Amino acid sequence: MFSHNSKLRQLLSIVLCCAAFSIYFALPALGVPKSVPLWAHDKIDSRWCGASSVPDEPPGWEGKIPPSEIKKIREAGELINKFAFKLYPLMADDIEGNILFSPYNLAMTLMKEYEGADGKTKRELKKILAINSGLVKNFALLDEIIKKTPEDRGEFYSAGENTYFKSDWEFPFYNYEEWYKFTKTTKFDFHKPNSEIQTIGIMSQYQRVKYYEDSAVKSFEFPFVDRYYSYVIILPKNIWGVRQMEKTLTYKRYLALLSKQKDRNLMVRIVDTKVTSKYCFDSWLNILGVNGVGEDELNQKNIINLYGGEQSRAVETSWNTMNFMTGFPPINAFGESEEKYNASVEEWYAMVKKSKEQAEKSYNVEKNFYPLSPYLYFIVDNRSGAILLMGRYCGREQNENILSE
């Protein structure tokens, strides 16, 4: 009987080893772009890691837009952003949870109303948008440039009342692909405003990106492919301080935070999320002094989906391997004593800790950026500075005004 059990244990050992090696060699490949040779993922280095600076301008559009037009689209972008910071406080006061809206799309809608309006409505729109007849062409030029953005650099478009944004990351989160999903190492606790703690998906990587912090907030910018667009997060250091921050975050303060950002080697974690919102803006615009715009025109639906993604163009991004042998604590499959098994588990935790320390040392990690409590976010067009989408993220929720998952 004893001999029979020994043979079963040996057979189980062989089966487990075969399964381990199969998963070890198969799963990492699922998270590697097709343009990267198999098994080369651990030899890929970030194009910016260790660099002294990160380009501020998108490398794909210099020379394609004349300097005179760049000045015009940036003037339009500034007016859109000033309008956004007039409107957002009103929305923040009325909406308890997540917020997502498009200052760009709403401003463009109002510009069309302005061109067709007369009398009182035209005067109200002129005041709220801070425009004159000479600036109307700037908005049209900016809209044309956004629409002509190559699809492989990102898409921001409106179809009827719907606004969508889609783009690949400059540094895709390969370590968020099937391998990490399988090991379930991307789940973290997110602190919602009502003190509820929610388990949420997080994308992780080491990267050199723009970052700033002071005594109250952290400001972070993560680029989309070729830096046509960027994802900006402003995170209060107080985990329930987002509402207070909204009261003091003016457009001037927003620009100051962006201007102070410097290149830093970070351990980055970003929430994996999809948010869909639908609002009618007439009541908020009435408070700002705009009346007479049709309600149908002010019904706006916005969608943003941020996830790890696979992007074969940016093949230089590092993909940090976690293999099968270190992906899980040891399994007591061989009937070891509890004392011996506990010792092996402790050894595994020590190995994981040492591996993390070595990774942080090799990447010269200066800061950790973990937005695991409510924050403000912005999708920004880097050519004009215009805020395409912005809002507040407070965790997953579902109600009549906004859906998130």
GIMOCOR-V483144 format. One record per pair of residues at least 4 apart in sequence whose ideal C-beta (glycine too) atoms are under 8 Angstrom apart, sorted by the first residue. I is the first residue (numbers start at 1). GAP is how many residues later the second one is. Records with the same first field share a line. If there is no record, write none. Layout:
I->GAP + GAP
This chain:
1->4
2->4
3->4
4->4
5->4
6->4
7->4
8->4
9->4 + 325 + 326
10->4
11->4
12->4 + 321 + 322
13->4 + 320 + 321
14->4
15->4
16->4 + 315 + 317
17->4
18->4
19->4
20->4 + 304 + 305
21->4 + 303
22->4
23->4 + 159 + 301
24->4 + 299 + 300 + 301
25->4 + 14
26->4
27->4 + 151 + 152 + 155 + 297
28->4 + 11 + 13 + 151 + 291 + 293 + 295
29->9 + 10
30->147 + 148 + 149
31->10 + 143 + 144 + 145 + 146 + 147 + 148 + 149 + 279 + 288
32->4 + 6 + 8 + 9 + 142 + 145 + 287
33->139 + 141 + 277 + 278 + 279 + 281 + 282
34->278
35->277 + 278 + 280
36->4 + 5 + 8 + 276 + 279
40->4
41->133 + 278 + 280
42->277 + 278 + 279
44->271 + 272 + 273 + 274 + 275
45->4 + 271 + 273
46->125 + 160 + 161 + 162 + 270 + 271 + 272
47->4 + 267 + 269 + 270
48->6 + 123 + 159 + 160 + 161 + 215
49->157 + 158 + 159 + 216 + 269 + 314
50->158 + 314
51->157 + 212
52->211
53->210
54->154 + 155 + 156 + 209
55->4 + 172
56->171 + 326
57->4 + 5 + 170 + 325
58->4 + 95 + 168 + 169 + 170 + 324 + 325
59->167 + 168
60->90 + 93 + 166 + 168
61->4 + 167 + 322
65->4 + 5 + 8 + 80 + 318
66->4
67->4
68->4
69->4 + 72 + 76
70->4 + 313
71->4
72->4 + 65 + 66 + 69 + 70
73->4 + 65 + 68 + 69 + 72 + 310 + 311 + 313
74->4 + 310 + 311
75->4 + 60 + 63
76->4 + 59 + 62 + 63 + 65 + 66 + 308 + 310
77->4 + 65 + 304 + 307 + 308 + 309
78->4 + 307
79->4 + 28 + 50 + 51 + 52 + 56 + 60
80->4 + 23 + 24 + 27 + 306 + 307
81->4 + 22 + 170 + 173 + 304 + 305 + 306
82->4 + 48 + 169
83->4 + 20 + 23 + 24 + 45 + 46 + 47
84->4 + 19 + 23 + 167 + 303 + 306
85->4 + 164 + 165 + 166 + 169
86->42 + 202
87->4 + 14 + 16 + 19 + 194 + 197 + 198 + 201
88->4 + 11 + 13 + 158 + 302
89->4 + 157 + 158
90->4 + 194 + 197 + 198
91->4 + 8 + 10 + 188 + 193
92->7 + 151 + 154 + 300
94->190
95->4 + 297 + 306 + 307
96->97
97->96 + 295 + 297 + 298 + 300 + 302 + 305
98->177 + 179 + 293 + 294 + 295 + 296 + 297 + 299 + 304 + 306
99->178 + 292 + 293 + 303
100->175 + 176 + 177 + 202 + 204 + 289 + 290 + 291 + 302
101->5 + 176 + 178 + 180 + 199 + 201 + 288 + 289 + 290
102->4 + 61 + 198 + 200 + 286 + 287
103->4 + 283 + 284 + 285 + 286 + 287
104->4 + 42 + 52 + 277 + 282 + 283 + 284 + 285
105->4 + 53 + 58 + 195 + 197 + 283
106->4 + 175 + 192 + 194
107->4 + 22 + 32
108->4 + 31 + 35 + 50
109->4 + 188 + 189 + 191
110->4 + 15 + 18 + 19 + 180 + 183
111->4 + 18 + 20 + 25 + 28
112->4
113->4 + 8 + 12 + 180 + 184
114->8 + 11 + 12 + 15 + 17 + 22
115->21
117->4 + 5 + 8 + 175
118->4
119->4
120->4 + 171 + 172
121->4 + 169 + 170 + 171 + 172
122->4
123->4
124->4 + 165 + 166 + 167 + 168
125->4 + 6 + 165 + 168
126->4 + 5 + 6
127->162
128->157 + 160 + 161 + 162
131->4 + 5 + 8
135->4
136->4
137->4
138->4
139->4
140->4
141->4
142->4 + 242 + 244
143->4
144->4
145->4 + 238 + 239
146->10 + 235
147->10
149->4 + 5 + 6 + 7 + 79
151->4
152->16 + 73 + 161
153->14 + 71 + 72 + 73 + 75
154->11 + 12 + 13 + 14 + 70 + 71 + 74 + 75
155->9 + 10 + 11 + 12
156->7 + 8 + 9 + 73 + 223 + 225 + 232
157->6 + 7
158->4 + 5 + 6
159->5
161->138 + 139 + 140
162->139 + 140 + 141
163->137 + 138 + 139 + 140 + 226
164->138 + 139
165->64 + 138 + 139 + 214 + 223 + 224
166->139
167->57 + 58 + 61 + 62
168->4 + 56 + 57 + 141 + 143 + 145 + 146
169->4 + 53 + 54 + 55 + 56 + 139 + 140 + 142 + 145
170->52 + 53 + 54 + 55 + 56 + 57 + 144
171->34 + 36 + 38 + 51 + 52 + 143 + 146
172->136 + 137 + 138 + 139 + 142 + 145
173->4 + 30 + 31 + 32 + 97 + 135 + 136
174->31 + 134 + 136 + 143 + 145
175->4 + 5 + 28 + 29 + 30 + 133 + 144 + 145 + 147
176->4 + 5 + 10 + 27 + 28 + 96 + 131 + 132
177->4 + 131 + 133
178->4
179->4 + 143 + 148
180->5 + 6 + 24 + 142
181->5
183->139 + 144 + 145
185->137 + 142
186->15 + 16 + 17 + 18 + 86
187->12 + 13 + 14 + 15
188->11 + 12 + 14 + 81 + 182 + 184
189->8 + 9 + 10 + 11 + 183
190->7 + 8 + 9 + 10 + 81 + 182 + 183 + 205
191->4 + 5 + 6 + 48 + 49 + 181 + 182 + 183
192->4 + 5 + 6 + 182 + 202 + 203
193->47 + 49 + 50 + 181 + 201
195->45
196->199
198->197 + 198
200->71 + 72 + 73 + 172 + 195 + 196
201->70 + 71 + 72
202->67 + 68 + 69 + 70 + 168 + 170
203->66 + 67 + 68 + 69 + 104 + 105
204->63 + 64 + 65
205->62 + 63 + 112 + 113 + 115
206->59 + 60 + 61 + 62 + 112 + 114 + 153 + 154 + 157 + 159
207->15 + 58 + 59 + 61
208->55 + 56 + 57 + 58
209->11 + 12 + 13 + 14 + 54 + 55 + 57 + 59
210->10 + 11 + 51 + 52 + 53 + 54
211->7 + 8 + 9 + 10 + 50 + 51 + 52 + 53 + 55 + 156 + 158
212->6 + 7 + 8 + 45 + 48 + 49 + 50
213->4 + 5 + 6 + 24 + 154
215->22
216->20 + 21 + 22 + 25 + 29
217->17 + 18 + 19 + 20 + 28 + 40
218->15 + 16 + 17 + 19 + 151
219->13 + 14 + 15 + 16 + 38 + 39 + 41 + 42
220->12 + 13 + 14 + 15 + 41 + 46 + 48 + 149 + 151
221->9 + 10 + 11 + 12 + 37 + 40
222->8 + 9 + 10 + 11 + 46 + 48
223->4 + 6 + 7 + 8 + 159
224->4 + 5 + 6 + 7
225->86 + 88 + 89
227->155
228->153 + 154 + 155
229->150 + 151 + 152 + 153 + 159
230->149 + 150 + 152
231->39 + 75 + 146 + 147 + 148 + 149
232->26 + 145 + 146 + 147 + 148
233->37 + 138 + 142 + 143 + 144 + 145
234->11 + 15 + 20 + 23 + 141 + 142 + 143 + 144
235->134 + 136 + 138 + 140 + 141
236->5 + 6 + 8 + 9 + 137 + 138 + 139
237->4
238->6
239->133 + 134 + 135
240->133 + 134
241->4
242->4 + 131 + 132 + 133 + 134 + 150 + 152
243->4
244->4
245->4 + 131
246->130 + 146
248->5
249->4 + 5 + 127
250->4
251->4
252->4
253->4
254->4
255->4
256->4
257->4
264->102 + 103
265->98 + 99 + 100 + 101 + 102
266->99 + 100 + 101 + 102 + 103
267->93 + 96 + 98 + 100 + 101 + 102
268->101
269->99 + 100 + 101 + 102 + 103
270->36 + 101
271->35 + 100 + 122
272->34 + 35 + 36
273->32 + 33 + 120 + 123 + 131 + 132
274->29 + 30 + 31 + 32 + 33 + 130 + 131
275->27 + 28 + 29 + 116 + 118 + 127 + 128 + 129
276->25 + 26 + 27 + 126 + 127 + 128
277->24 + 25 + 114 + 124 + 125 + 126
278->21 + 22 + 23 + 24 + 123 + 124
279->20 + 21 + 122
280->15 + 18 + 19 + 20
281->4 + 17 + 19
282->4 + 11 + 13 + 16
283->4
284->4
285->5 + 6 + 8 + 13
286->4 + 5
293->4 + 5
294->4
295->4
302->87
304->75 + 85
320->39
322->4 + 5
323->4
324->4
326->22 + 25 + 26 + 29
329->16 + 19 + 20
330->11 + 14 + 15 + 18
332->4 + 9
336->4 + 5 + 8
337->4
338->4
339->4
340->4
341->4
342->4
343->4
344->4
345->4
346->4
347->4
348->4
349->4
350->4
351->4
352->4
353->4
354->4
355->4
356->4
357->4
358->4
359->4
360->5
361->4
371->4 + 22
374->18 + 19 + 20 + 21
375->17 + 18
376->14 + 15 + 16 + 17
377->13 + 14 + 15 + 16
378->9 + 11 + 12
379->8 + 9 + 10 + 11
380->5 + 6 + 7 + 8
381->4 + 5 + 7
395->9
396->8 + 9
397->5 + 6 + 7
398->5 + 6 + 7
399->4
